[in-house]
Amino acid sequence: MKLPRDINGARLAHALRRLGYEVTRQTGSHMRVTTQRNGEHHKVIPNANPIRVGTLHSILKSVAAHHQMTVDQLLRELDL
């Protein structure tokens, strides 16, 4: 599945709420999201519009690995 090219940081943070992530802090233009599902996991998301493709792929890869799924499965789960 192809990565979306037009997603911004706020939309990604909102989509990650489906997996239990919540914004725990924001410093400048970056948000830190945290989940307790499958153990604690933190990820920093830039509040950019749009998020660069390489940065988005890195974030999604880390989240997918934490939840033991592929990036394609994660994209379908998040409906991005």
Secondary structure, DSSP 4 states (H G I P E B T S, - for coil): -PPPSS--HHHHHHHGGGGT-EEEEEETTEEEEEE-TTS-EEEEEE--SSPPHHHHHHHHHHHHHHTT--HHHHHHHHT-
